[in-house]
């Protein structure tokens, strides 16, 4: 009897292990061209596991926990961090928007091959106020970790569906192995009857506003289990931007015991 129970437990654990979401690590080379036309090259790593994502750049780490409904912007050099709600509000929306977070994609014609991966083109836009972001991605659906990557994107879309940031297009089917996001200022509509000299001055100033362009190409994709500590704030970090408390009942039930609570630093050991 005991052996039967043990065998049953072993089967259940094996099934749980195989159905659990694996971690995905995507390493990219990034080129950012500012409004002055100057290029800045860097490396970016995107890690995700389940409903959690960690983005690592040269000077900053951004952790998004969809279950908790929080984002954490970490500055490792100074051991500081800021905490904001997800879906985000305020100026951070524009910052993330320029990086392509909220682009509404449609499947486009054409395919490509990047870092050995066959990929399908997707294009889309996102507009906020006077700013327009045009996005292009070449997405590899046969890449290792594609299923997990798409699942995270769909989970994020689900969290945004009742907000102004909701997605209206397709969720790209795979991992973007190349992407380009062009952020430009929409020209001001000049009312009729404006003095000609003022019109000329406004147009001259608007012409100086060159678009920002952020391009990325994947260099490596890995699938592996990731330590839970990667998705929490280290105890020694100082909170520089305490968020407003979430409304009662706004924390998903899935963010239960062992998950960092709003405004608290989570200990890796607790996970």
C-alpha positions in Angstrom: 0.0 0.0 0.0 2.8 2.4 1.0 4.6 1.7 -2.3 1.5 2.4 -4.2 1.0 5.8 -2.4 4.7 6.6 -2.9 4.5 5.8 -6.6 1.4 8.0 -7.0 3.1 10.9 -5.3 6.1 10.4 -7.5 3.9 10.5 -10.6 2.2 13.7 -9.4 5.5 15.4 -8.7 6.8 14.4 -12.1 3.8 15.8 -13.8 4.1 19.0 -11.9 7.7 19.4 -12.8 7.1 18.9 -16.5 4.1 21.2 -16.6 5.7 24.0 -14.6 6.7 27.0 -16.6 10.4 26.9 -17.5 12.6 30.0 -17.3 13.7 31.7 -20.5 16.8 33.9 -20.9 17.1 36.1 -24.0 20.3 38.0 -24.5 20.3 40.9 -27.0 22.6 43.5 -28.5 20.9 46.9 -28.4 21.6 50.1 -30.4 19.9 53.3 -29.2 20.0 56.4 -31.4 19.1 59.6 -29.6 17.5 62.7 -31.0 20.9 64.1 -31.7 21.7 61.1 -33.9 24.3 59.7 -31.5 24.4 55.9 -31.2 24.7 54.1 -27.8 25.5 50.4 -27.9 24.8 48.0 -25.0 23.6 44.5 -24.0 20.2 43.7 -22.5 19.1 40.4 -21.0 15.4 39.5 -20.6 14.6 36.7 -18.1 11.1 35.4 -17.5 9.5 32.6 -15.6 5.8 32.2 -15.2 4.3 35.6 -14.6 7.5 37.3 -13.6 10.1 39.1 -15.8 13.5 40.6 -15.1 15.2 42.9 -17.6 18.8 43.7 -17.1 20.6 46.7 -18.8 23.9 48.3 -18.2 22.7 50.4 -15.3 19.3 49.2 -14.3 17.2 46.2 -13.6 13.4 46.1 -14.0 11.4 43.4 -12.4 7.7 42.9 -13.3 5.5 40.6 -11.1 2.1 40.3 -12.9 0.6 38.3 -10.0 1.6 40.9 -7.4 0.6 43.8 -9.7 4.0 45.5 -9.2 7.1 46.7 -11.0 10.4 47.3 -9.4 13.1 49.5 -11.0 16.5 48.6 -9.3 19.7 50.6 -9.5 22.3 48.0 -8.4 25.2 50.5 -8.3 23.5 52.5 -5.5 21.4 49.7 -4.1 18.3 51.8 -4.6 14.9 50.8 -6.1 11.6 52.3 -6.9 8.2 50.5 -6.8 5.3 51.2 -9.0 2.0 49.5 -9.7 1.3 47.4 -12.8 -0.5 48.4 -14.9 1.8 51.5 -14.7 0.6 55.0 -14.4 2.0 58.5 -15.0 5.4 59.3 -16.7 6.6 55.8 -16.5 4.1 54.9 -19.2 5.8 57.1 -21.8 9.2 55.6 -20.8 8.1 52.1 -21.3 6.1 53.0 -24.4 9.2 54.2 -26.1 10.7 50.8 -25.5 7.8 49.1 -27.2 5.9 47.7 -24.3 2.4 48.8 -25.5 2.7 48.5 -29.3 -0.4 46.9 -30.9 1.0 44.4 -33.4 -0.4 42.9 -36.6 1.2 40.0 -38.5 3.0 41.5 -41.5 4.2 40.1 -44.8 7.8 38.9 -45.0 10.1 36.7 -43.0 13.7 36.8 -41.9 16.5 34.8 -40.2 18.3 36.2 -37.2 21.0 34.4 -35.1 20.0 31.2 -36.9 16.3 31.5 -36.1 13.6 31.7 -38.8 11.2 34.5 -38.0 7.9 36.2 -39.0 7.5 39.9 -39.3 5.1 41.9 -37.1 4.4 45.6 -37.2 2.4 48.0 -35.1 2.1 51.4 -33.4 1.3 52.9 -30.1 0.3 56.6 -29.6 0.2 58.6 -26.4 -0.5 62.3 -26.5 1.9 63.8 -29.1 4.2 60.8 -29.1 4.0 57.9 -31.6 5.9 54.7 -31.4 6.3 52.5 -34.5 7.4 48.9 -33.8 8.8 46.2 -36.0 9.6 42.7 -34.7 10.7 39.5 -36.4 9.4 36.7 -34.2 10.7 33.1 -34.0 8.0 30.7 -32.9 10.3 27.6 -33.2 12.9 29.1 -30.8 13.4 27.3 -27.5 11.2 29.0 -24.8 8.8 30.5 -27.4 5.8 29.0 -25.6 6.8 30.5 -22.3 7.6 33.8 -23.8 4.2 34.0 -25.5 2.4 32.9 -22.3 4.0 35.9 -20.5 3.0 38.3 -23.2 -0.6 37.0 -23.1 -0.7 37.3 -19.3 0.5 40.9 -19.5 -2.1 41.7 -22.1 -4.7 40.2 -19.8 -3.6 42.5 -17.0 -3.9 45.5 -19.4 -7.2 44.6 -21.0 -9.4 46.9 -18.9 -7.0 49.9 -19.0 -6.2 52.5 -21.7 -3.0 50.5 -22.4 -5.0 47.4 -23.6 -3.7 45.6 -26.6 -5.9 45.7 -29.7 -3.8 43.7 -32.1 -2.1 40.3 -32.3 0.2 38.8 -29.6 3.3 37.9 -31.7 3.6 34.1 -31.8 7.2 33.6 -30.5 10.3 35.3 -29.3 11.3 38.6 -31.1 14.8 37.9 -32.4 15.0 41.4 -33.8 13.1 44.5 -33.1 13.1 48.2 -33.9 11.1 50.9 -32.1 11.0 54.4 -33.5 9.6 57.1 -31.2 8.7 60.4 -32.8 6.8 63.6 -31.9 3.5 64.1 -33.7 3.6 67.7 -35.2 1.4 70.3 -33.6 -1.7 71.2 -35.6 -1.4 74.9 -36.3 -4.7 76.7 -36.1 -5.9 78.7 -39.2 -5.1 82.3 -39.1 -1.8 82.0 -37.3 0.8 84.7 -38.3 3.1 83.3 -41.0 6.2 84.1 -39.1 5.0 82.1 -36.1 4.0 79.2 -38.3 7.5 79.1 -39.9 9.1 79.2 -36.4 6.9 76.4 -35.1 7.6 74.2 -38.1 11.4 74.9 -37.8 11.4 73.9 -34.1 9.4 70.7 -34.9 11.8 69.8 -37.7 14.6 69.7 -35.1 12.9 67.0 -33.1 14.5 63.9 -34.6 13.0 60.4 -33.7 14.6 58.1 -31.1 15.3 54.7 -32.5 16.0 51.6 -30.4 17.0 48.4 -32.2 17.8 45.0 -30.8 19.0 41.7 -32.1 19.1 38.4 -30.2 22.5 36.8 -29.7 21.4 33.9 -27.4 18.3 32.1 -26.1 18.4 29.7 -23.2 15.7 27.7 -21.4 16.5 26.9 -17.8 15.1 27.1 -14.3 15.7 30.5 -12.7 16.2 31.3 -9.1 13.2 33.0 -7.4 15.6 35.5 -5.9 16.0 37.0 -9.4 12.5 38.4 -9.2 12.5 40.0 -5.8 14.2 43.1 -4.3 17.3 42.3 -2.2 16.9 43.2 1.4 19.7 45.7 1.4 18.1 47.9 -1.3 16.5 51.2 -0.3 13.1 52.1 -1.6 13.2 55.6 -3.1 9.7 55.7 -4.5 7.1 54.2 -2.1 3.9 53.5 -4.0 0.4 54.3 -3.0 -1.3 51.3 -1.4 -3.3 49.1 -3.7 -7.1 49.2 -3.2 -8.5 46.3 -1.1 -8.9 43.2 -3.1 -6.7 44.4 -6.0 -3.9 41.9 -5.3 -4.6 38.7 -7.2 -5.3 35.6 -5.1 -2.4 33.9 -6.8 0.0 36.3 -5.0 -0.4 34.4 -1.8 1.9 33.3 1.0 5.6 33.7 0.2 5.0 36.6 -2.3 6.3 40.0 -1.6 3.6 42.4 -0.4 3.3 46.0 -1.6 5.9 48.3 -0.1 7.8 45.4 1.5 11.2 44.0 0.5 11.0 40.4 -0.2 13.7 38.1 1.1 15.0 35.6 -1.4 15.1 33.1 1.4 11.3 33.5 1.7 10.9 32.0 -1.8 
